[in-house]
């Protein structure tokens, strides 16, 4: 009974998601009619045609791999630093207050300013990873800190009787209890990270990347390709977001 209800809920969500895609296409079509500019707002079928054309082009996949590599590396470093900082903030109110101005700065500073500063300090090919990581660190550290502060103190006291705080205790006790906060932060970080990576690639003209491809398409007024690349980015975000969940389900079934 429960499995049937869960299946019906997933089917409903998939249907609503598909309707949302249709709604988005209708809005683009309506914008073209209102503006009367088919170059900037091409038809939905033109966008879909460009989308499938790009997917069948091997060069597109090499660009996807470059951008995806930037995203994965950024998520790795931002998670490593963000979780470490978040746990430290959760354990120390002094450190939490001390780092608060820095986290506000990283959250609020315009991306263009951050990218320009990093461009001066390091090589251009490193900018997408460094800039994206710096923007994502506050998001992950805040979620980690909130998760740590919400832990059941009585449960932690039991483990303190056995041993002091260590990596093994964090991995086996703290991390599973904070999983809900980290999962939500990860979902937000993937979508935001993709936008930041592509925008940074666009600004620094990273070779053979989606950001560079979008810049070239805008230069030649190929707006149908720009919308098609947006669909590619959405596809990548869904893939990266759902892949860990899928791997977890497969591993749990294998164990059973």
C-alpha positions in Angstrom: 0.0 0.0 0.0 2.8 2.4 1.0 4.8 1.5 -2.1 1.8 2.2 -4.3 1.3 5.6 -2.7 4.9 6.4 -3.2 4.8 5.3 -6.8 1.7 7.5 -7.4 3.4 10.5 -5.8 6.5 10.1 -8.1 4.2 9.8 -11.1 2.4 12.9 -10.1 5.6 14.8 -9.6 6.9 13.7 -13.0 3.7 14.8 -14.7 3.8 18.2 -13.0 7.5 18.6 -13.9 6.7 17.8 -17.5 3.9 20.4 -17.5 6.4 22.9 -16.1 8.7 22.2 -19.1 5.7 22.9 -21.4 4.9 26.1 -19.5 8.5 27.3 -19.8 8.4 26.7 -23.6 5.1 28.6 -23.9 6.5 31.5 -22.0 9.5 31.7 -24.4 7.1 31.4 -27.3 4.9 34.2 -25.9 8.0 36.4 -25.3 8.8 36.0 -29.0 5.3 37.0 -30.0 5.3 40.1 -27.7 8.8 41.3 -28.6 8.3 40.4 -32.3 12.0 39.2 -32.4 12.5 35.6 -33.5 16.3 36.0 -33.3 16.4 36.6 -29.6 13.3 34.5 -28.8 13.3 31.6 -31.3 10.5 29.0 -31.5 10.5 26.0 -29.2 11.0 23.6 -32.1 14.1 25.6 -33.2 15.5 25.3 -29.7 14.8 21.5 -29.5 16.3 21.1 -32.9 19.4 22.9 -31.8 19.4 20.9 -28.5 19.5 17.5 -30.2 22.0 18.7 -32.8 24.3 19.7 -30.0 23.9 16.4 -28.2 24.9 14.5 -31.4 28.0 16.7 -31.8 31.1 15.1 -30.1 32.5 18.6 -29.5 29.6 19.4 -27.2 30.4 16.4 -25.0 34.0 17.5 -24.7 32.7 20.9 -23.5 30.3 19.3 -21.1 33.2 17.2 -19.6 35.3 20.3 -19.1 32.5 22.2 -17.3 31.5 19.1 -15.4 35.0 18.7 -14.2 35.1 22.3 -13.0 31.8 21.7 -11.1 32.8 18.4 -9.5 36.2 19.8 -8.4 34.5 23.0 -7.0 32.0 20.9 -5.1 34.8 18.7 -3.6 36.8 21.7 -2.3 33.8 23.7 -1.2 32.4 20.6 0.7 35.8 19.8 2.3 36.3 23.4 3.5 32.6 24.2 4.1 32.0 21.1 6.3 35.3 21.6 8.2 34.4 25.3 8.9 30.8 24.5 9.7 31.7 21.9 12.3 34.2 24.3 13.8 31.6 27.0 13.9 29.1 24.6 15.5 31.5 23.7 18.2 32.7 27.2 19.0 30.4 30.3 19.3 33.5 32.5 19.3 34.6 31.1 15.9 31.1 31.3 14.6 30.9 35.1 15.4 34.5 35.6 14.2 33.9 34.1 10.7 30.4 35.6 10.2 31.6 38.8 8.5 33.8 36.7 6.1 30.8 34.4 5.2 28.6 37.4 4.6 31.3 38.9 2.3 31.6 35.7 0.3 27.8 35.4 0.0 27.2 39.1 -1.0 30.2 40.1 -3.1 29.3 40.4 -6.8 30.6 37.6 -8.9 32.2 39.9 -11.4 34.4 41.5 -8.7 35.4 38.1 -7.3 36.3 36.8 -10.7 38.4 39.9 -11.5 40.3 39.7 -8.3 41.0 36.0 -8.8 42.0 36.6 -12.4 44.7 39.0 -11.1 46.0 36.5 -8.5 46.1 33.3 -10.5 46.0 31.6 -13.9 42.8 32.0 -15.9 42.2 28.2 -16.1 42.0 28.0 -12.3 39.4 30.8 -12.0 36.2 28.8 -12.5 37.1 26.3 -9.8 38.4 28.9 -7.3 35.6 31.4 -7.7 32.8 28.8 -7.6 34.4 27.1 -4.5 34.5 30.4 -2.7 30.9 31.2 -3.4 29.7 27.7 -2.3 31.7 27.5 0.9 29.2 29.7 2.9 26.3 27.7 1.7 27.7 24.4 2.8 29.3 25.7 6.0 26.0 27.3 7.1 24.1 24.1 6.5 26.8 22.1 8.4 26.7 24.5 11.3 22.9 24.4 11.6 23.0 20.6 11.4 25.6 20.4 14.1 23.7 22.8 16.4 20.5 20.7 16.0 22.1 17.4 17.0 20.6 15.6 20.0 22.9 16.6 22.8 22.0 13.6 25.0 23.0 11.2 22.2 26.3 13.0 21.8 26.9 12.8 25.6 26.7 9.0 25.3 29.4 8.9 22.7 31.6 11.4 24.7 31.7 8.8 27.5 33.3 6.4 25.0 35.8 8.8 23.3 36.6 12.4 22.4 35.6 14.0 19.2 37.5 12.5 16.2 37.2 11.9 12.5 35.7 8.4 13.1 33.1 9.8 15.6 32.3 12.6 13.1 31.9 10.1 10.3 29.8 7.5 12.1 27.8 9.8 14.5 27.7 13.4 13.4 27.6 13.1 9.7 24.5 10.7 9.5 22.6 13.0 11.9 23.4 16.0 9.8 22.6 14.3 6.5 19.3 16.1 5.9 20.9 19.5 6.2 23.8 18.5 4.0 21.5 17.0 1.3 19.5 20.2 1.0 22.7 22.2 0.8 24.1 19.9 -1.8 21.0 20.2 -4.0 21.2 24.0 -3.9 25.0 23.9 -4.4 24.8 21.8 -7.5 22.4 24.2 -9.3 24.2 27.3 -8.1 27.6 25.8 -8.8 26.6 25.1 -12.4 25.5 28.6 -13.0 28.6 30.0 -11.4 31.0 27.7 -13.3 29.4 28.5 -16.7 29.3 32.3 -15.9 32.9 32.3 -14.8 33.9 30.3 -17.9 32.1 32.9 -20.0 34.0 35.8 -18.3 37.5 34.3 -18.5 36.8 32.6 -21.9 37.8 29.1 -20.7 38.8 27.0 -23.7 36.5 24.2 -24.8 33.9 24.9 -22.2 30.1 25.6 -22.1 30.8 29.1 -21.0 33.0 29.7 -24.1 30.4 28.0 -26.3 27.7 30.3 -25.0 29.9 33.4 -25.6 30.5 32.2 -29.2 26.8 31.6 -29.8 25.9 35.1 -28.5 28.6 36.7 -30.7 27.1 35.1 -33.8 23.5 35.7 -32.7 22.8 32.0 -32.5 20.2 32.3 -29.7 18.6 29.0 -30.3 22.0 27.4 -29.3 22.1 29.5 -26.2 18.7 28.2 -25.1 19.8 24.7 -26.1 22.9 25.0 -23.9 20.6 26.1 -21.1 18.8 22.8 -21.5 22.1 20.9 -21.4 22.9 22.7 -18.1 19.6 21.7 -16.6 20.2 18.1 -17.7 23.6 18.1 -16.0 22.2 19.6 -12.8 19.6 16.9 -12.6 22.2 14.2 -13.4 24.7 15.4 -10.7 21.9 15.9 -8.1 20.2 12.5 -8.6 23.3 10.4 -9.2 24.3 10.0 -5.5 20.7 9.1 -4.6 20.6 6.5 -7.4 24.0 5.0 -6.4 22.7 4.8 -2.8 19.6 2.9 -3.9 21.6 0.5 -6.0 24.1 -0.2 -3.2 21.3 -0.8 -0.7 19.6 -3.3 -3.0 22.9 -5.1 -3.6 23.4 -5.4 0.2 19.9 -6.9 0.5 
